Amino acid sequence: MAVEEFLDYYFYRRIAHRMVPLLHKIGMTPNQVTTVSLCLGMSGAYAVLHRHFILGALLAIMAIFFDCCDGAHFYHPFFLG
């Protein structure tokens, strides 16, 4: 647990692992999941730039979820075969 932060390990990754089968079912690749994460993060930064702090925070949290999903999606057993 030295590498993982508490919130990341107990909150983000647990939800991300539940999202992975859904992402696989709709046919998203890990690269597409990463692209969605990037777009959400950039949108969150843009929202904060224009003083929409709550929207920016929500978009940033969603970006973190998708960022956790891309690695989990790649190593998910359903994706491998």
Sine and cosine of phi, psi and omega as CSV:
sin_phi,cos_phi,sin_psi,cos_psi,sin_omega,cos_omega
0.00,0.00,0.07,1.00,-0.03,-1.00
-0.93,0.37,-0.51,0.86,-0.05,-1.00
-1.00,0.07,-0.63,0.77,-0.07,-1.00
-0.99,0.12,0.66,-0.75,0.13,-0.99
-0.97,0.23,0.40,-0.92,-0.04,-1.00
-0.85,0.53,-0.78,0.63,-0.04,-1.00
-0.90,0.44,-0.63,0.78,0.01,-1.00
-0.90,0.44,-0.73,0.69,-0.07,-1.00
-0.94,0.33,-0.70,0.71,-0.12,-0.99
-1.00,-0.06,-0.22,0.97,-0.05,-1.00
-0.86,-0.51,-0.90,0.44,-0.10,-0.99
-0.90,0.44,-0.75,0.66,-0.07,-1.00
-0.93,0.38,-0.56,0.83,0.02,-1.00
-0.91,0.42,-0.68,0.74,0.05,-1.00
-0.94,0.33,-0.63,0.77,0.00,-1.00
-0.87,0.49,-0.65,0.76,-0.01,-1.00
-0.92,0.39,-0.43,0.90,0.08,-1.00
-0.98,0.18,-0.41,0.91,0.01,-1.00
-0.99,0.15,-0.41,0.91,-0.10,-1.00
-0.85,0.53,-0.73,0.69,0.03,-1.00
-0.87,0.49,-0.58,0.82,0.05,-1.00
-0.92,0.40,-0.69,0.72,0.02,-1.00
-0.89,0.46,-0.64,0.77,0.04,-1.00
-0.91,0.41,-0.65,0.76,-0.04,-1.00
-0.89,0.46,-0.60,0.80,0.00,-1.00
-1.00,0.08,0.01,1.00,0.15,-0.99
1.00,0.03,0.35,0.94,0.02,-1.00
-0.99,0.16,0.69,-0.72,0.08,-1.00
-1.00,0.02,0.28,-0.96,0.05,-1.00
-0.85,0.53,-0.58,0.81,0.02,-1.00
-0.92,0.40,-0.60,0.80,0.06,-1.00
-0.92,0.39,-0.62,0.79,0.04,-1.00
-0.90,0.44,-0.66,0.75,0.05,-1.00
-0.89,0.45,-0.65,0.76,0.02,-1.00
-0.90,0.43,-0.66,0.75,0.05,-1.00
-0.89,0.46,-0.68,0.73,0.02,-1.00
-0.87,0.49,-0.70,0.72,0.02,-1.00
-0.88,0.47,-0.71,0.71,0.01,-1.00
-0.90,0.44,-0.65,0.76,0.05,-1.00
-0.90,0.43,-0.67,0.74,0.02,-1.00
-0.90,0.43,-0.68,0.73,0.03,-1.00
-0.92,0.39,-0.62,0.79,0.04,-1.00
-0.91,0.42,-0.61,0.79,0.06,-1.00
-0.90,0.44,-0.66,0.75,0.04,-1.00
-0.90,0.44,-0.65,0.76,0.03,-1.00
-0.90,0.44,-0.65,0.76,0.02,-1.00
-0.90,0.44,-0.68,0.73,0.03,-1.00
-0.91,0.42,-0.63,0.77,0.04,-1.00
-0.84,0.55,-0.58,0.82,0.00,-1.00
-0.99,-0.15,0.38,0.92,0.11,-0.99
0.89,0.45,0.53,0.85,0.13,-0.99
-0.97,-0.26,0.97,0.26,-0.20,-0.98
-0.93,0.37,-0.64,0.77,0.00,-1.00
-0.92,0.39,-0.71,0.71,0.05,-1.00
-0.87,0.49,-0.68,0.73,0.03,-1.00
-0.87,0.49,-0.67,0.75,0.02,-1.00
-0.91,0.41,-0.68,0.74,0.02,-1.00
-0.89,0.45,-0.66,0.75,0.03,-1.00
-0.91,0.41,-0.62,0.79,0.04,-1.00
-0.91,0.42,-0.65,0.76,0.03,-1.00
-0.90,0.43,-0.66,0.75,0.05,-1.00
-0.90,0.44,-0.61,0.79,0.03,-1.00
-0.89,0.46,-0.64,0.77,0.02,-1.00
-0.91,0.41,-0.66,0.75,0.05,-1.00
-0.85,0.52,-0.75,0.67,-0.02,-1.00
-0.92,0.38,-0.54,0.84,0.06,-1.00
-0.91,0.42,-0.62,0.78,0.07,-1.00
-0.93,0.37,-0.52,0.85,-0.03,-1.00
-0.95,0.33,-0.54,0.84,-0.12,-0.99
-0.90,0.43,-0.69,0.73,0.04,-1.00
-0.94,0.34,-0.66,0.75,0.02,-1.00
-0.91,0.41,-0.58,0.81,0.00,-1.00
-0.91,0.42,-0.65,0.76,-0.01,-1.00
-0.91,0.42,-0.60,0.80,-0.04,-1.00
-1.00,-0.10,0.07,1.00,-0.02,-1.00
-0.93,0.37,0.69,-0.73,-0.03,-1.00
-0.86,0.51,-0.56,0.83,0.02,-1.00
-0.92,0.39,-0.53,0.85,0.00,-1.00
-0.96,0.29,-0.56,0.83,-0.05,-1.00
-0.97,0.23,-0.30,0.95,0.00,-1.00
0.07,-1.00,0.00,0.00,0.00,0.00
